[in-house]
Amino acid sequence: MRYLGNKTKLVPFLLETVDRFQETPGVACDPFAGTASVSAALKEKGWQVHAGDLMASSYALQVARVQLDGHPRYPASLLPAAARNGKREIGYHALLEGLAELGDPGDVDGGDLAGGEGSGRRGFISEHYTSDGAAGREHGRMYFSPENGRKIDRVRTRIERWTRGSSHSEAAAQLLIATLIEAADRVANTTGVYASFVKTMQPNALRPLELRPIEPTSRRAGAGACSAFRGPAARLLQSIGPVDLVYLDPPYNGRQYPAYYHIPELLALGWATPPEIRGKTGLIPDEAQRSDWCRKNRAADALRQVLEAADGRHILFSYNDEGHLDRAAIEGALRERGLPDSYEFHDRAYRRYRSDADGPRRSYLRDDVREHLHYVRCA
């Protein structure tokens, strides 16, 4: 998934740094997990990882990539009656193949979840985020093609109908949601974030929605079970308690993730109770998910609070060189929190993520930026 601050390309650098102070995997906490790329890489190396984030869409990706050790099985009732072939249970891959067929003629076997399949009303995504719906046309929204908007509605409504039952598996449901989020992102008519949409349909947006399987990271023999969490970083750190490694990768500038990724968030939360949406881009209520790290006058307090909650033998703090907090402020806070003489600083240049081109309203300072890694040992 295209995501601001995604550390996929920096994972080798991060793992090299971790190996400098602890070669033997232990227990790690990653409370700003995002797309869970670092958490998954640590798990693959043998770490027991507890991941977390404020975003519901991140939680789905954490479950899919970190908490799960393999693919669960699903009730065949998730498929239309005609596609079940008398089976009561099916595998993940077979389910994705069946869900890909939703919307064929005659596939209207019930359900009315705020304009879902079989309701006779337009689905929520189709209505609000494509040119096919009245609300979408009113604001000129072109986040998805009409065909992909309808497919997203049908798949998400299937998941919602299943999770209304008492027997559903939370982890299995989150894997399906993560699969849909990634599929929708591949055909989204955006430049990588959802703060705006492109005014003409891009080639990727005209491709049909494809539900590609996500492969959970296998757990190494002897490693403890990993977990996923949705909520503030300090709350996760306090609930987990002592760990070997606390990896901190907070937001670094004023871009609030709920506003930049409101549609993945909507797919994660669902619309059984339709949210009130606002503005040209169709934002959803997000005040509870806004981060103090994105407010320049609050970022220093946010750093102090998370360091107070961090009970790790090693603390690794990842931050962009264009962030609200300067290097000296971060170094001072970490030296105060841990053993001052153990403090280390590492950095690495990487290609800037661009969600748009330079123009009258936006000009990037440079193409390359540097990732700063601050390390301190606490015991």
Secondary structure, DSSP 8 states (H G I E B T S, - for coil): ---TT--GGGHHHHHHHHHHH--S--EEEESS-TT-HHHHHHHHTT-EEEE-BS-HHHHHHHIIIII-SS--EEEGGGS-GGGSTT-SEEEHHHHHHHHTTTTSTT------SSS-TTSSS--HHHHHHSTTSHHHHHHT--SS-HHHHHHHHHHHHHHHHHHTSTT--HHHHHHHHHHHHHHHHHT-SSSSSSSS--SS--GGGGS-------------TT----B--BS-HHHHHHHH--EEEEEE----SS--HHHHSHHHHHHHH--SS----BTTTTB---GGG--GGGSTTTHHHHHHHHHHH--EEEEEEEEETTSSS-HHHHHHHHHHHS-GGG-EEEEEEEE---SS--BTTB--S-SEEEEEEEEEE--
